[in-house]
C-alpha cells in the first residue's frame, strides 16, 4: 500500500485503496476477456457474472430478506426523491420526518406527485437533534413514511429505526440511507424501501441502490417513466435500460473488500471506534465545538466549528499541508466537516485528532 492523503470528503468520497488498485489492474482486460468492464455489453456473460456477484454480495452483507428486491438504478438519491413517490405514493398522503437538508429536499420534491405532510421536524434546534418518534404526528392512511436515516450535512443519525407499527401506523417506512449504507446493519422488519446513492460508502457516483419489499411493487403512477418503475426494473433484473455498468463493477469490488474485512458487523465496530475518537477530542476541547446532541450524532459525518472562525482559512491550509483533505463544511452550514466512512481507517482519524491538537496549541 502506498501512503496517500486522508480524504474526508462527504461525497464523492474516498474508496478503499485495494479496490482502486484492483480496478486499475483490470482496466484494460477483465479476467482475460480482452475487454475492460466499461467496454462490455451489459447483456454479455462477462458483465452478467459481475452483476450477479455484486447483487449476491450486497444481499449477504446487508442480510436482505428474500422478499426484498435489490435494484441498481441511476439518478442518485436526489432522483429517488421523485422516483419513490412516483412508485409508492398512489398520489395520496406521505408523512415526512424533517431532520436536515436532505429530508427537506425529499419533501419538497414529493410535492409534485403527492400530498406531503410534516410528521415531525427538528428545524427549531437547527437540526442538531432528532424528534422523538413518540412525538411524531403520523397521518392515518399515509402511503409511506419518509426518513433520512443519516443527514450528511447536519451530521445527525438515527441510531435505531422507528417501529411504525408500535406508533400506530401501518405505512411502510422509506429510508434514505445514502450516507451510512453498509456502515451498520439494517432492521428490515421495520423497512419497506431503502435507497442510497453509492458515492459515499459504496463506490463512484453513478449507481443508486434501491432495496424494496416485493409487495410495494406494481403501484406506480401513470406518469412514472418506464425506466423508473420499480416493477419494470425488478422484472428486468435492473437491465431494462443500460445500467451504470462500471459503477456497479466498482461497487461489487467494494462489497468484496467489505466481506474480506469482516462484513458489516466489523465495519460498525470500526466506525464506532472512529467516531468515539473524534468526538471525544472535540468534546474535551474548548477550541472546537460540535453542536449536535450526543444521542443524535452521526458516526459518518462529523461537523464541527472553530470557536474563533477567523482561523478557518489557516486551519484548512494547515490540514492540507498535513495530507488531511476536504475538511471544509457544507456551504449551507459553514465550519468544518469530517466524513469518516468505511474506507477511512482509524489511522486517518488519529491523524486528524493529532492535527486538531497541534493546531490548537499553535493558536493558543
Backbone torsions as a table, in degrees:
resi	resn	phi	psi	omega
1	UNK	NA	136.7	175.0
2	UNK	-84.5	164.7	175.9
3	UNK	-94.1	112.8	-179.3
4	UNK	-112.7	160.1	172.4
5	UNK	-60.4	159.5	174.4
6	UNK	-92.7	120.6	-173.9
7	UNK	-102.5	111.9	-178.0
8	UNK	-98.2	22.7	-178.6
9	UNK	-61.0	143.2	179.7
10	UNK	-78.4	-15.4	176.8
11	UNK	140.0	134.3	-4.8
12	UNK	-54.1	141.8	-167.0
13	UNK	-120.3	173.6	178.6
14	UNK	-58.5	144.4	174.9
15	UNK	-116.0	158.2	178.1
16	UNK	-58.0	133.3	-177.5
17	UNK	-60.2	-36.8	179.8
18	UNK	-62.2	-35.1	177.7
19	UNK	-66.7	-44.3	179.6
20	UNK	-64.4	-38.4	179.3
21	UNK	-66.4	-41.3	177.6
22	UNK	-62.5	-45.2	179.7
23	UNK	-61.8	-39.3	179.1
24	UNK	-64.3	-41.8	-178.5
25	UNK	-67.0	-29.2	-176.7
26	UNK	-99.4	6.1	-173.3
27	UNK	-56.0	-45.3	-175.0
28	UNK	-92.2	-20.8	-174.4
29	UNK	-153.7	105.1	179.5
30	UNK	-85.9	111.4	172.3
31	UNK	51.7	40.4	176.7
32	UNK	76.3	12.7	-178.2
33	UNK	-78.2	-17.3	-175.7
34	UNK	82.5	3.5	-179.3
35	UNK	-130.1	146.2	165.5
36	UNK	-79.0	158.4	-174.9
37	UNK	-60.5	-38.3	-176.8
38	UNK	-73.9	-4.7	176.8
39	UNK	-98.6	-6.0	-172.9
40	UNK	-82.2	149.8	167.1
41	UNK	-68.0	136.7	177.7
42	UNK	-69.3	-14.5	179.6
43	UNK	-100.2	-0.3	179.7
44	UNK	-77.9	162.9	-177.0
45	UNK	-66.7	-29.4	-178.7
46	UNK	-65.9	-51.9	179.7
47	UNK	-70.4	-31.1	175.9
48	UNK	-55.8	-40.4	178.9
49	UNK	-66.9	-40.2	178.1
50	UNK	-62.1	-46.4	-177.5
51	UNK	-63.6	-48.2	-176.8
52	UNK	-62.4	-38.9	178.6
53	UNK	-67.6	-41.6	179.4
54	UNK	-62.0	-45.2	-179.8
55	UNK	-64.1	-44.0	-179.8
56	UNK	-63.7	-40.8	-179.3
57	UNK	-67.5	-40.3	178.4
58	UNK	-64.9	-41.7	178.5
59	UNK	-61.6	-40.4	178.8
60	UNK	-67.9	-45.9	-176.3
61	UNK	-62.1	-41.0	-177.3
62	UNK	-96.8	3.8	-179.3
63	UNK	50.9	49.3	-178.4
64	UNK	-74.8	123.8	-179.3
65	UNK	-64.0	159.9	-175.2
66	UNK	-64.9	-25.4	-177.8
67	UNK	-88.3	17.2	171.4
68	UNK	-114.0	139.5	174.4
69	UNK	-95.4	141.4	173.9
70	UNK	-105.7	122.8	-178.9
71	UNK	-117.6	140.3	172.9
72	UNK	-109.3	110.2	-172.8
73	UNK	-121.7	-172.9	-178.8
74	UNK	-127.0	166.0	176.0
75	UNK	105.3	-10.2	178.0
76	UNK	72.2	178.8	178.7
77	UNK	-61.5	-32.1	-178.2
78	UNK	-63.9	-41.8	177.6
79	UNK	-66.0	-33.8	178.6
80	UNK	-63.0	-23.2	175.4
81	UNK	-60.8	-23.7	173.6
82	UNK	-97.2	-40.5	-174.1
83	UNK	-66.6	-37.1	179.1
84	UNK	-62.7	-53.9	178.4
85	UNK	-64.1	-31.2	175.9
86	UNK	-61.4	-30.4	-177.5
87	UNK	-96.5	-33.6	-168.4
88	UNK	-114.3	-18.3	-169.5
89	UNK	-76.6	-26.7	-173.3
90	UNK	52.7	28.2	179.2
91	UNK	61.5	21.8	-179.2
92	UNK	-101.4	-150.6	-178.9
93	UNK	-87.8	136.9	175.2
94	UNK	-128.5	131.3	178.6
95	UNK	-90.1	136.0	178.3
96	UNK	-122.0	135.4	171.8
97	UNK	-104.7	115.1	-173.8
98	UNK	-93.7	113.9	-176.7
99	UNK	-124.7	5.1	-179.8
100	UNK	163.3	-167.1	-173.1
101	UNK	-60.0	-40.7	-173.9
102	UNK	-72.7	-40.4	177.1
103	UNK	-68.9	-31.0	174.3
104	UNK	-63.4	-43.8	177.9
105	UNK	-61.8	-39.6	-178.8
106	UNK	-62.1	-46.3	-179.4
107	UNK	-64.5	-40.3	-179.5
108	UNK	-64.1	-43.0	-179.5
109	UNK	-67.8	-37.5	-177.3
110	UNK	-63.7	-23.1	-179.4
111	UNK	-58.0	-22.6	179.6
112	UNK	-71.8	-22.1	-168.4
113	UNK	-123.9	-14.4	-174.2
114	UNK	-156.7	-165.8	179.3
115	UNK	-113.1	89.5	-179.3
116	UNK	-72.7	137.0	176.8
117	UNK	-122.4	136.7	178.0
118	UNK	-83.3	108.8	179.5
119	UNK	-80.8	-27.5	179.4
120	UNK	-166.6	153.5	179.1
121	UNK	-148.3	141.2	175.3
122	UNK	-104.7	19.6	-174.7
123	UNK	-62.6	-35.3	-178.1
124	UNK	-59.7	-30.3	179.2
125	UNK	-88.2	5.6	-174.1
126	UNK	71.2	25.8	-178.1
127	UNK	58.3	41.5	174.6
128	UNK	-105.6	-0.3	177.5
129	UNK	-131.9	174.1	173.6
130	UNK	-121.1	134.5	179.7
131	UNK	-67.1	132.9	179.3
132	UNK	-61.9	125.3	-179.6
133	UNK	-53.3	-29.1	179.4
134	UNK	-63.6	-19.8	-178.9
135	UNK	-95.8	-3.3	-176.2
136	UNK	-66.6	140.8	177.7
137	UNK	-102.1	86.4	-175.3
138	UNK	-85.0	139.9	-176.7
139	UNK	-81.3	142.9	172.4
140	UNK	-71.3	129.7	177.3
141	UNK	77.1	18.0	177.7
142	UNK	-62.2	143.7	179.6
143	UNK	-69.5	-36.4	173.7
144	UNK	-166.0	168.3	176.0
145	UNK	-115.9	126.5	-176.8
146	UNK	-101.5	134.3	-179.6
147	UNK	-140.0	131.6	168.3
148	UNK	-93.5	107.5	-170.2
149	UNK	-75.9	-14.5	170.8
150	UNK	-146.7	119.8	-179.1
151	UNK	-93.7	111.2	-173.9
152	UNK	-62.5	-39.2	-173.3
153	UNK	-79.0	-45.0	-175.8
154	UNK	-89.4	-12.5	174.2
155	UNK	72.8	39.2	175.4
156	UNK	-118.7	147.7	-174.9
157	UNK	-146.2	136.8	172.4
158	UNK	-76.5	119.6	179.4
159	UNK	-76.8	-19.2	172.7
160	UNK	-144.3	143.0	178.1
161	UNK	-78.3	144.9	-179.2
162	UNK	-69.2	150.0	174.1
163	UNK	-95.6	96.2	-174.3
164	UNK	-63.0	-35.5	179.5
165	UNK	-62.0	-39.4	178.0
166	UNK	-66.6	-21.9	178.3
167	UNK	-91.6	3.7	176.2
168	UNK	89.0	14.7	-179.4
169	UNK	-114.6	134.8	175.0
170	UNK	-97.3	5.4	-178.6
171	UNK	-72.3	146.4	174.1
172	UNK	-70.8	147.2	176.1
173	UNK	-90.8	127.2	174.4
174	UNK	-107.0	126.1	178.9
175	UNK	-118.9	136.1	168.7
176	UNK	-92.5	103.0	-177.5
177	UNK	-109.1	28.4	-175.8
178	UNK	-49.2	-46.6	-168.7
179	UNK	-98.7	6.1	170.2
180	UNK	-140.4	14.5	175.2
181	UNK	-57.2	137.4	178.6
182	UNK	70.1	7.4	175.0
183	UNK	-94.0	-10.7	-175.8
184	UNK	-164.1	161.1	177.8
185	UNK	-68.0	161.4	174.9
186	UNK	-116.3	131.4	175.9
187	UNK	-85.7	93.0	-174.2
188	UNK	-69.0	-16.5	177.0
189	UNK	-67.1	-16.9	-179.0
190	UNK	-107.8	3.4	-171.9
191	UNK	-122.2	137.3	171.7
192	UNK	-98.0	-36.5	-179.8
193	UNK	-152.2	139.3	173.6
194	UNK	-128.9	139.0	177.3
195	UNK	-136.7	155.8	178.3
196	UNK	-168.5	136.7	168.9
197	UNK	-67.6	150.7	-172.9
198	UNK	-82.7	-16.7	-160.4
199	UNK	-80.0	18.1	176.9
200	UNK	-116.7	-51.7	-175.7
201	UNK	-122.2	-1.7	-170.5
202	UNK	-118.0	-42.5	-175.5
203	UNK	175.2	-157.1	-179.5
204	UNK	-75.3	162.0	174.6
205	UNK	-61.2	146.4	175.9
206	UNK	136.2	-33.1	177.9
207	UNK	-113.3	142.1	178.1
208	UNK	-119.5	130.3	177.9
209	UNK	-88.8	134.3	171.9
210	UNK	-131.4	124.8	176.2
211	UNK	-118.2	114.2	-169.4
212	UNK	-132.0	136.3	177.5
213	UNK	-67.0	137.4	-171.4
214	UNK	-59.8	-34.4	-176.8
215	UNK	-70.2	-10.4	178.7
216	UNK	-90.3	-4.3	178.8
217	UNK	-80.8	153.6	171.9
218	UNK	88.3	18.0	-178.4
219	UNK	-123.2	24.6	-176.4
220	UNK	-66.5	146.5	175.3
221	UNK	-65.7	151.3	179.3
222	UNK	-55.3	-30.1	-178.4
223	UNK	-78.1	-7.1	-176.3
224	UNK	-68.0	124.9	175.7
225	UNK	-58.4	143.5	-177.1
226	UNK	-55.6	-39.8	-177.2
227	UNK	-69.0	-14.3	179.8
228	UNK	-108.1	1.8	177.1
229	UNK	-77.9	115.3	-175.1
230	UNK	-56.2	-37.5	-179.1
231	UNK	-65.9	-42.0	177.9
232	UNK	-62.5	-44.3	179.4
233	UNK	-62.8	-44.3	-179.3
234	UNK	-65.8	-44.2	-178.2
235	UNK	-63.2	-24.5	-178.4
236	UNK	-105.1	15.4	176.8
237	UNK	57.4	39.0	-178.4
238	UNK	62.4	21.3	-178.7
239	UNK	-117.5	18.2	179.2
240	UNK	-61.7	-45.0	168.1
241	UNK	-117.1	169.0	-179.1
242	UNK	-63.0	119.0	-178.3
243	UNK	-78.3	168.3	177.5
244	UNK	-75.0	83.2	-166.6
245	UNK	-60.6	-46.1	-176.1
246	UNK	-68.4	-37.4	178.4
247	UNK	-65.7	-36.1	176.3
248	UNK	-65.9	-42.3	176.2
249	UNK	-58.2	-46.3	179.7
250	UNK	-65.5	-39.4	175.4
251	UNK	-61.3	-41.9	178.5
252	UNK	-60.3	-40.8	176.5
253	UNK	-63.1	-38.4	177.7
254	UNK	-65.2	-39.8	177.7
255	UNK	-61.0	-41.6	179.0
256	UNK	-64.9	-39.0	177.4
257	UNK	-62.9	-43.6	179.8
258	UNK	-61.2	-42.1	178.3
259	UNK	-62.4	-39.6	179.6
260	UNK	-67.5	-26.8	179.2
261	UNK	-79.6	-15.1	-177.7
262	UNK	119.3	6.4	174.5
263	UNK	81.4	-169.5	-173.9
264	UNK	-66.1	-34.9	179.2
265	UNK	-61.2	-41.8	178.5
266	UNK	-69.8	-37.9	176.6
267	UNK	-61.3	-42.1	179.5
268	UNK	-62.7	-42.1	178.6
269	UNK	-59.9	-45.5	179.7
270	UNK	-65.4	-40.8	-177.6
271	UNK	-66.9	-36.3	175.5
272	UNK	-62.8	-44.0	-179.1
273	UNK	-63.9	-42.3	179.6
274	UNK	-64.2	-45.7	-178.8
275	UNK	-64.1	-42.9	179.9
276	UNK	-62.3	-38.4	179.5
277	UNK	-63.5	-47.1	-176.4
278	UNK	-73.2	-48.4	179.0
279	UNK	-62.9	-35.7	-179.7
280	UNK	-60.1	-42.6	178.6
281	UNK	-69.1	-44.6	-178.7
282	UNK	-59.9	-40.7	-178.3
283	UNK	-68.9	-30.0	-177.9
284	UNK	-83.0	-10.1	-175.9
285	UNK	-98.4	145.3	172.3
286	UNK	-97.7	-2.9	-177.5
287	UNK	-86.2	-32.1	-179.0
288	UNK	-117.5	160.6	177.1
289	UNK	-145.3	136.4	169.6
290	UNK	-112.0	125.2	-171.3
291	UNK	-92.2	-4.3	-174.8
292	UNK	-79.7	135.1	177.3
293	UNK	-57.8	140.6	-174.7
294	UNK	-52.0	-44.7	-174.6
295	UNK	-71.0	-14.8	-176.3
296	UNK	-105.7	0.8	-171.7
297	UNK	-69.3	137.4	177.5
298	UNK	-79.4	141.1	171.6
299	UNK	-80.3	-17.4	-172.9
300	UNK	-96.7	-40.2	-172.1
301	UNK	-126.6	115.3	-173.9
302	UNK	-114.9	97.4	175.4
303	UNK	-81.2	143.2	175.7
304	UNK	-153.1	163.6	-177.0
305	UNK	-129.0	147.3	165.3
306	UNK	-80.8	132.6	-179.0
307	UNK	-60.5	-32.4	173.6
308	UNK	-106.2	96.9	-172.2
309	UNK	-76.0	-4.0	173.2
310	UNK	-67.7	-14.1	179.9
311	UNK	-93.2	3.9	-175.0
312	UNK	-58.0	-47.3	-176.9
313	UNK	-63.6	-42.1	178.4
314	UNK	-63.9	-39.0	179.4
315	UNK	-61.7	-47.1	-177.7
316	UNK	-67.6	-38.0	178.1
317	UNK	-65.1	-42.8	178.6
318	UNK	-65.4	-38.0	178.6
319	UNK	-63.8	-44.1	179.8
320	UNK	-62.0	-39.2	178.7
321	UNK	-63.9	-25.9	178.8
322	UNK	-91.3	3.6	180.0
323	UNK	79.2	29.0	178.2
324	UNK	-115.2	106.3	-167.2
325	UNK	-107.1	155.8	169.3
326	UNK	61.7	46.9	-179.0
327	UNK	-97.5	-3.5	-179.9
328	UNK	-69.7	135.9	-178.9
329	UNK	-69.7	166.7	178.1
330	UNK	-62.6	143.9	-174.7
331	UNK	-60.0	-25.0	-177.2
332	UNK	-77.1	-19.5	-179.0
333	UNK	-122.4	-19.3	178.5
334	UNK	76.4	-165.3	179.0
335	UNK	66.6	-147.4	-177.3
336	UNK	-121.3	162.5	174.2
337	UNK	-152.9	129.0	174.8
338	UNK	-110.7	115.7	175.7
339	UNK	-97.0	122.1	-170.7
340	UNK	-121.3	63.8	-177.8
341	UNK	-68.8	-177.7	-176.5
342	UNK	-53.1	-37.7	-175.1
343	UNK	-74.9	-11.5	178.3
344	UNK	-82.9	116.0	178.8
345	UNK	-75.4	161.0	179.7
346	UNK	-64.1	-24.2	176.3
347	UNK	-62.7	-34.3	177.2
348	UNK	-67.7	-39.7	177.9
349	UNK	-67.9	-38.7	177.2
350	UNK	-64.2	-39.1	177.4
351	UNK	-62.9	-37.5	177.5
352	UNK	-67.0	-44.3	178.6
353	UNK	-61.6	-41.2	178.2
354	UNK	-60.8	-40.8	178.8
355	UNK	-68.3	-42.4	177.1
356	UNK	-55.1	-43.8	-179.8
357	UNK	-66.6	-45.3	-177.6
358	UNK	-66.0	-42.3	179.9
359	UNK	-63.6	-40.2	179.2
360	UNK	-61.6	-42.7	179.3
361	UNK	-65.1	-42.8	-178.7
362	UNK	-62.3	-35.2	-174.6
363	UNK	-89.0	-8.4	-176.9
364	UNK	-64.4	NA	NA
